[in-house]
Amino acid sequence: MSDKLIQLRVESEVKVKADETFMKQGLTTQMAIKVFLTQVANTGQTPFDNLFRG
């Protein structure tokens, strides 16, 4: 399986705060995003599943 590059833009303040939060958990923001995407791929579920169902 080949790797794919994902790029996204977020406000600077959001990135700084996320970096600080993940750093406290021993993660980088990139690692946290990879964990999130892997979990979604493995389970077929997201934290947003119940937010948009009426």
C-alpha positions, 0 to 999 in steps of 0.5 A: 500500500502506498502512502498519500499526502494530505494537506490542509489549512487551519488558522495559526492559533488552532494549529498552535493550540492543537500542537500544545495539546497533543504534545502533552500526550506525547504526540505530534499533530501529524501523529494524532491525525494519522491515528484518527484516520486509521481508527475511522478506516478500521471501524467505519465510524467517526466521532461525528456519526451521531451529530448529523443524524436526525 
